[in-house]
Amino acid sequence: MIDLHYTATPNGQKITLMLEEVELPYRVISYDIFEGDQLTPAFGQINPNYKLPAIVDTAPDDGLEPLAVFESGASLQYLAEKTGRFLPAAGRARSRTIQWLNWQVAGLGPMGGQASHFLRYAPAAQDYAIDRYAKEFDRLLRVLEGRLSAVPYLAGDEYTIADIAVWPGCAGSLRGRGPEAWPATRAWFERVAARPAVKRVLARADLAAPAKYLGRKQVLSQDEWSNMFGERMHAAVSWTQERG
């Protein structure tokens, strides 16, 4: 059994896609990050970074106590190695998979997240920040389009954890654009969307984002801001340091 500590973000969706693909039994433990559910000492024992998602393998292969894994890329790699699926065992294909996985977690994901932050959450116009992050996100989408113009999947001919990492965040980048925009990425997106595991994830109401958090422009209360970006979020790390 895998315990999935989850909120309905692209990072959270990566792990649900992987768990459905590898058909491991899992339990979803949902968090409302705007309410600060993740900012507790108990969750800090699972993820000292106090971010979601995280997984706990209650029956790890070494037979020892439950094993917590944080960071979405690390969780994908852990599940791939546990099951022997979606990560080649060796050679160039494995290297390409890990390269594109790291490209997503170090580049595409953070740049998209920063662009979204300043567009959706910043209380005042932040023209320079929006321009900076939106342009870098667009550049990375051009990198993705170039790669998928040459190969069917990011690592080559086979679907891997690299595709699982990238796919959830692409829906927004394709929405509202004409069919001529990103044709190779769009074709890849639809191939992945047709997979049975992806369809199962998208059909589950308990994995969907709450409607109140889907607005293009979010106006957060003082408590929500503190939980997401402010004092309470920062204070959670202090709890960890004091215990350390």
N, C-alpha and C positions, 0 to 999 in steps of 0.2 A: 504494500500500500504506500502510495505517495500522498503526503499532505501538501496541497498547493495553497499557499497563502497568496491571495489573489485580489486584484482590483481590475476593472475592465478597461485597461489601457492596452496599446499595442504590445508593450512588454509582457503584460499578463497574458495576452492572447497567444503570444509565441509558445508559451508553455502548455496551454490547453491544446493547441494544435499538435504539439509533439506528443503529449500524453495520449491523445486520441490516435495518432498514427501508430505508436508502438503498442497500444492496447494494454498499458499497465493500469491496474485499478488505482483510482485516485479519489481523494476527498477534497472538495473545494471549501476553503475557509475564506469567506469574503470580508473585505475591509472597506469602510468608507473613509477614503483618505482625506476628504474635506472635513470630516468630523474628527480626524486625528486618531483613528482606531489603531494605526500602526505605531504610534508614538508612546509605546509602553515598554517598561523594562522586560516584560515577558517576550515581546516580539524582538527586542534588542538582543536577546539570547540566540535568536534564529538568524537575524540579520543585523549586525552592528552598524550598518549604514541606514537602517530604518526606512528602507524603500521596498516597494513591491515590484515584482513577485519574489517569492522565495519558496523553496521546496524543502520538505523533510522526508527522507527515505526511511520509513519505519522498519524496513528489513534490508539493510545494506548487505552487499555481497560478502563483506568480511565477517558477518555474523555478530558484530559488536552492537553498541547502542545506536539508536537512530542518528542519522547523519543529516545535518542541515547544509544546504547549498544556497548561497545568495548570488545575485547578478544573473540576468536572463541568459547571457551567452554562456556562462559557466554552467547554468542549469541545463541548457540544451546539450552541451557537450557531455555532461554527466549522464544524462538520460540516454544519449546515443551510445556511450561506451558501456553502460549497464545492459543495454538491450542488443548491442551489435548492429544497430540500424541507423541509416541516414548520416553516417560519418565513415568514409572509407578507412580501412584498417591501417593503411600505409601508403607511401608513395605520393606521387604528384596530385592525385585526386584528393587525398587527405589534406595536403598542404593548401590546395586551392580552396577547399571547403573552409578551413580555419582562417585563411586570409580574408575571404568574403564575410565570414562571420564577424571577424574583428573590424572589418570596414563598416559593418552596420552598427556595432555597439560603440565604436569610437567616433564615427563620423555621421552617417546618415541619421541615426536615431537622435543623438544629441543636437545636431543642427536643426532637425525638424522640431525637436522639443523646445529649443530656444526661440525659434521663429514663432511657434504656437504660443509660448509664454507671453511674448511682447504683443502679439496680435490679440490674444484672448484675455489676458489677466492684468497687464500693466494698467495702473489706474490713470495714467496720462499718456499722451502720444509720445512714442519713443522712435522717432523716424530713423535715426541712425541705426539703432539696434535692429529694427524691423528690416531695414535695407540690408544690413550686414548678414543677418542669419538667413533671410529669405533668399538672397543671392547665392550664399554658400549651399543651401539646401537644393536650390535649382541646379547648381553645378554638379552636385552629387547625383542628382537624378539623371543628368546627362551621362555621367560615368556609368550608371546602371543601364541606361538605354544602350550605350555603346557595347557593354558586355553582353546584354541579352539580344543584341542584333547579331552576335557571333555564335552564341551557344543557346540551347534550349533552357538550361538551368545555370545558376551562377557558378557551380563548380565544373560544369561541362555537360555531359549527357544525362546525369542522374540527379534526381531530386535529393537535396540534403538539408541539414540543419541551417545552412546558409540561406536557402530559400525560405525556410520556416521563420528565420529571424527577420528577413526583409519584408515579407508579404504583408503582415498586419498594418504596417505604417504606410502602405502605398495607396490604400483606398482613397484617402484624402487628397493625395497628390494627383490622382486621376480624375476625381470628381470635379465637374464643372469645366473640364477641358474638352475640346473637340476631339473626334476620333483620330485626327491627324497627329495629335500630340502624343509622344511616347508610344509609337505603335508596337515596338518590340516588347516594351514593359507591359503594355496593355494585354498583348497576347499571352505573355507569361503569367500575368495576374489571373487571367481567365482559366488558364490550364491548372493553376494551383487551386483556384476556387472550385473547380469541378471535382476535386478529390473528395472521396466519401468522408474522410476525417474532418476536412474543412467544413463540409456541409453539416456534419453533426455538431460541430462547435457553434456555427452560426445559427443553428436552430434552437439552441438552448437558451431559454429566457434567463436562467440564473447566471449566465456568463455575459449578458449584455450590460452595457453601461446604463445607469439610471438616467431617465429622461431629463431630470433637472440639471444634469451636467453636460448636456450636449450642445448648448448654445454656442454660437460662434464667438460671442463676446460675453465673458463671465464677469459678473459683479459679485465679489466675495464679501461676506461679512467679515468683521474684524477677527472673529474666532477662526473662520475658515482660512483667512490669510495667514494667521499665526500658525495654523496647523500645516499649511502647504509650503509657505515661504518665509515665515517669520520666526518670532521668538520661541514658540513652543517646538517647532521643528528643530531649531538649533539646540535648544535645551536638552533634547533627547540624547544627543551625542555626549553631552556633559554627564548624564547619568552613567553612560558606559565608562567614561574616563574615570569617574569617581570610584566605580567598582573595580576598575582594572588594577 
